[in-house]
Amino acid sequence: MSSSPDTSFVETMLPNVAVQFFERVTKSPHKEAYRYPTADETWESVTWAETGERVSRLAAGLMALGVEPEQRVGIVSNTRFEWILADLAIMCSGAATTTVYPSTIEEDTCYILSDSECRVVFAEDDTQIAKLRASRPELPLVDKVVTFDGTTDGDWVIGLDDLSQLGEKYLADHPGIIEETAASIEPDHLATLIYTSGTTGRPKGVRLRHSSWVYEGTAIDVRDILSEDDLQFLWLPMSHSFGKVLLSTQLAVGFPTAIDGRVERIVDNLAVVKPTFMGAAPRIFEKAHNRIVLMQQAEGGLKEKLFNRAFDVGLKVDKLKREGQSVPALLGVQHRIFDKLVFAKVRERFGGRVRFFISGAAALNRDIAEWFHAAGIVILEGYGLTETSAGSFVNLPDQYKFGSVGPVFIGSEVMLGDGDEILIKGPGVMDGYHNLPEETANTLTEDGWLRTGDKGHLDEDGHLRITGRIKELFKTSGGKYIAPPLIESKFKALCPYASQFMVFGNERNFCVALVTIDPDAIAEWAKENDVAGDYSAIVTSDKCREMVSGYIEELNSQLNRWETIKKFEILDHDLTVESGELTPSMKVKRNVVEKDYKDILDSFYA
């Protein structure tokens, strides 16, 4: 068992998110809190005091609509400044936020809002309003819809400004109500219901307390790795716990945050915003790595040779330093030259000021992490679940190990159970699943340990290494256990054209794979290799198959014999959230994919 050496701060934490937010407003009234893009793509900045005023009016508006303590209010929207305002307003009114991904299909959106018994729903635009209108008979408790950009009707659907005006009137009649409400919220009151998409079945509502979010932010703050002088770029889906925990961290530390949820603009925004840190899922780092590598391949000639030599040197220098060895003088000179010629340009693509990235939501391939590190960019991998309010482990800037997710958060505990299952206990752990007592009992032990379903190993320094997902492990007919995610992430680090790589072989005599290709990356490849046609024609061409086959051969050379991929198929389309094959956080629904492509998988063994 590995426990936190110091839990004293837990007893002195602020009681709830509302008090935490208003304390931040009081501490930093004139400092920048948020910036966001306007219609003409310029960035507008707001202070903590301005944010506090807007949140207070919206919170009062919710009270005017009759929302009571711990009642649920939904948010169906992409990540944007208004999402933050709505979430803070909900919690400051004493209510609880129910998060819904904007990509969630109508049926599941209705289920989540109905199961959580939402009274009010914030809807981003007409697309989301249409889902709610279509499901209105199944949502009798939803009294009002508040839209950010959509069309209002003056009745069921009102605008954000309308809600703010209601709040102004309510505050005039009830002076001091916001402060009174904030003070009345108990630490164990419900703050958020996040529905995990899972890989099968209906979404499950994870009940997270005010004290959980306050703890998450405070646990990072006491590590002293961030300050008010930092600048965060936030694009992550706020419907996901990873995005929410970064909001909690901001309230605890006080740094400003630039917000834009448009994934296609991440790299462009980084160059403009110039943040000092950002959280992201591994797929973002994979795509950035692949894009840079492919650009250099397209340059060819001396530039490509210089680029490749730079990373050869960078990786050697990094390895020597990690092993505590001195760097030979000539190698050191080469490294300094390449840092100016190559690595500085890589860093500049991300704004040039990044102190570190934080990777979470899925496993980060070690080769990708080492490649970025060679360029002078640190990616700190962390680990947690929605059921633990996101963060439970994270590497630190002065104490990180590649391949690990770092030590457990201060104030929490970790233990390895049967089959090396990772068990977590601490203030971040959920109360349980909403309306699902049996699921809760299966996940939480009687003495408060959360069963994660992940396998792990703790090293001598207390760093956790994830070794597999218990349910994703399979055994071949030869009796060998296979951990698909490890093989899959290794392939995606090798092949810059891969979007998804899925390994199968349960109770079969060898492993096989389904492959999907990244549309952006393959378009340029097709031009260079004289392959004509649309996406489907390109990825099913003989030349594309030959290219992928080469990368699979390279992968196989790095695997145990029983892990090697004997057969594969390239799908003529990529997996999507809309098809139901990916979760909204871009994780593959392995069971769904296996069912959808059963005929192809069976044919491998015919």
Stockholm file with secondary structure:
# STOCKHOLM 1.0

chainA/1-606         MSSSPDTSFVETMLPNVAVQFFERVTKSPHKEAYRYPTADETWESVTWAETGERVSRLAAGLMALGVEPEQRVGIVSNTRFEWILADLAIMCSGAATTTVYPSTIEEDTCYILSDSECRVVFAEDDTQIAKLRASRPELPLVDKVVTFDGTTDGDWVIGLDDLSQLGEKYLADHPGIIEETAASIEPDHLATLIYTSGTTGRPKGVRLRHSSWVYEGTAIDVRDILSEDDLQFLWLPMSHSFGKVLLSTQLAVGFPTAIDGRVERIVDNLAVVKPTFMGAAPRIFEKAHNRIVLMQQAEGGLKEKLFNRAFDVGLKVDKLKREGQSVPALLGVQHRIFDKLVFAKVRERFGGRVRFFISGAAALNRDIAEWFHAAGIVILEGYGLTETSAGSFVNLPDQYKFGSVGPVFIGSEVMLGDGDEILIKGPGVMDGYHNLPEETANTLTEDGWLRTGDKGHLDEDGHLRITGRIKELFKTSGGKYIAPPLIESKFKALCPYASQFMVFGNERNFCVALVTIDPDAIAEWAKENDVAGDYSAIVTSDKCREMVSGYIEELNSQLNRWETIKKFEILDHDLTVESGELTPSMKVKRNVVEKDYKDILDSFYA
#=GR chainA/1-606 SS CEECSCCHHHHTSCSCHHHHHHHHHHHSTTSEEEEEECTTSCEEEEEHHHHHHHHHHHHHHHHHTTCCTTCEEEEECCSSHHHHHHHHHHHHTTCEEEEECTTSCHHHHHHHHHHTTEEEEEECSHHHHHHHHHTGGGCTTCCEEEESSSCCCSSSEEEHHHHHHHHHHHHHHSTTHHHHHHHHCCTTSEEEEEEECCSSSSCEEEEEEHHHHHHHHHHHHTTTCCCTTCCEEECSCTTSHHHHHHHHHHHHHCCCEEECCCGGGHHHHHHHHCCSEEEECHHHHHHHHHHHHHHHHHHCHHHHHHHHHHHHHHHHHHHHHHTTCCCCHHHHHHHHHHIIIIIHHHHHHTTSCCSEEEECSSCCCHHHHHHHHHTTCCEEEEECCGGGTSCSEECBTTBCCTTCCCSBCTTCEEEECGGGEEEEESTTSCSEETTCHHHHHHHBCTTSCEEEEEEEEECTTSCEEEEEETTTCEECTTSCEECHHHHHHHHHHHCTTEEEEEEECTTSSSEEEEEEECHHHHHHHHHHTTCCSCHHHHHTSHHHHHHHHHHHHHHHTTSCGGGCEEEEEECSSCCCTTTTSBCTTSCBCHHHHHHHTHHHHHHHTC
#=GC SS_cons         CEECSCCHHHHTSCSCHHHHHHHHHHHSTTSEEEEEECTTSCEEEEEHHHHHHHHHHHHHHHHHTTCCTTCEEEEECCSSHHHHHHHHHHHHTTCEEEEECTTSCHHHHHHHHHHTTEEEEEECSHHHHHHHHHTGGGCTTCCEEEESSSCCCSSSEEEHHHHHHHHHHHHHHSTTHHHHHHHHCCTTSEEEEEEECCSSSSCEEEEEEHHHHHHHHHHHHTTTCCCTTCCEEECSCTTSHHHHHHHHHHHHHCCCEEECCCGGGHHHHHHHHCCSEEEECHHHHHHHHHHHHHHHHHHCHHHHHHHHHHHHHHHHHHHHHHTTCCCCHHHHHHHHHHIIIIIHHHHHHTTSCCSEEEECSSCCCHHHHHHHHHTTCCEEEEECCGGGTSCSEECBTTBCCTTCCCSBCTTCEEEECGGGEEEEESTTSCSEETTCHHHHHHHBCTTSCEEEEEEEEECTTSCEEEEEETTTCEECTTSCEECHHHHHHHHHHHCTTEEEEEEECTTSSSEEEEEEECHHHHHHHHHHTTCCSCHHHHHTSHHHHHHHHHHHHHHHTTSCGGGCEEEEEECSSCCCTTTTSBCTTSCBCHHHHHHHTHHHHHHHTC
//
